[in-house]
Amino acid sequence: MSTGVKKMFGLGKGLESLIPGSKQMHPTSQKENVFYVEVNKIRPNPEQPRQDFNQEGLKELSQSIRKYGVLQPLLVAKMEEEGPRGRNVYYQLIAGERRLKASKMAGLPNVPVVIRDDFKTKGVRLEVALVENVQRKDLNPVEEAEAYERLAKEFSLTQQEIAQKVGKSREVVANAIRLLGLPQDIKESLRGGILSRAHARALLAFGNTEKQREVYGHIMGGRLSSKDVEQMASSSNPSKTKRAKLTTQEINRFQSLEKNLGEMLKVPVLIRSTDKGGHIVIKFADLQELNKVAKRIID
């Protein structure tokens, strides 16, 4: 039974040569061998956290592969399944899906791989794929958050344990997972790179979906920086000290005035309360918009 494998050469560097900093997660010192495997015998990793692949980027990578070949081996696990003619051998991809896709586009019949038999369990496959993508910064914020959430829910890992595996702080992991609480349309904007991670995190400070969508509209209009959004959220959610000075009715009144003034002037408006009164901040994008705002005020 042919497995479609040709031995290439010895690496002798272990998993660290493929996933920097992974020694803590899988402290093996075994020698790795690189083989050539037929691309049609490699199946995608069902635990792959990355779902979005830039097609233009894949085309550029495939052109590079046509010229130079695959410079970094893929990481796979050898698997077996029952077939009509006995047991079939195939290889499940653990890391390197972008390289595999580009190799197929380039028309390569074989690709170099490192075969690891200790990566057969579902949890380890997700772990390794996540670590590789995070370290390469290949995941968009939503994919990263979804991967962290899967590690927490499916494998009962704490945020601290996840942080240790991916080499980040617990706060970074916690803030990433919080992004999944945003409305679906805003998450899709974040997934597609239209909304920045900083803006998305600032939106989380607003307590309700309606306000998040309202501010999101201003962001998409190019009128609000992430700092502006944070200031608006701070205004909408006063501190405990501020709450002692303002009644709920007064807080609601401020928010209502912000909305009404913003609609009238057609720009974001922020109201700040201070010990000696307060002030109004009117945001504008350029001189032309400022002139329009001034005209609306004067008229």
C-alpha positions, 0 to 999 in steps of 0.5 A: 500500500503506497502512502505517497511519501518520499523521505527528503532529509533530516531537520534535527530541530524539532517542532521549534523549527516550525513553531517558534517558542513551542518548546514549553507546549511540547517539550520533545527533543526527537529528531524530525525528518522531512518527507515529500507527500502527494498533495491529494493525500493531505486533508485540511485540519478540521480544527484550523482556527483560520477561516479567511484566506486572502486570495490575492495573497495566495496567488502571490505565494503560489507564484513564489512557490512556482519559482522557489518551491515550498521553503518551509515544510508543512506539519501533518499527522499520519492517519488511517481509515477503513476503505473498500479495499482495506485501510487507507493512509492519509495525512491530516494537516496541522499547520501550513494550510496557506502553503498547502492551498498555494501549492495546489494553485501552483500545481505542485504534485508533492509538498515537503512535510514533517510527520508527527504521530503525537498530534492526532488528538483533537485538542492538540491539533487545535492547540498547535494550529492556534499557536502557529497562527497567533505567532504568525499573526495570521488570524483576524481578531474574530478568528483568534477570539473564537479559537480561544473560546474553543480552547476554553469550552471544549478543553476546559482551559482557563484564560491563564492556561490559554495565555501560557500556550500562546505566549500572551497575557491573560488580559489579552486573551480575556479582551479578545474573547470579549469581542465575541459579545459584539453584534454579528454585523459589527463582528463581520466588519471586524473579521473583514478588516473594515473595523479595527481591533482598537475600535471594536474594543472601545465599542465594548464599553457601551452597555447595549447593542443599539448604542454600539451600532449608533457609534459604529455608524460614526466610526464607519463615517470616518469621524471617530478615532478609538480614543473618541469612542472611549471618551464617549463610552466614559461619558455614557458610563460615569464612574461611581464618583460621578454617579454620586453627583449625577442622578440617573435622570441627569445621566439619561438627559445627557445621553439624550442631548448628545444624540439630539445635538448629534442628529441636528448637527450631523456630527458626533457630539460629546457632553462632559460634566465637571465639578464646575459645570461642563463642556460640549465637544463637537467632532468634525472631519475637516474644515468643510464639515466644520463650516457646515456645522457652524452654518447649522448652528448659526441658522 
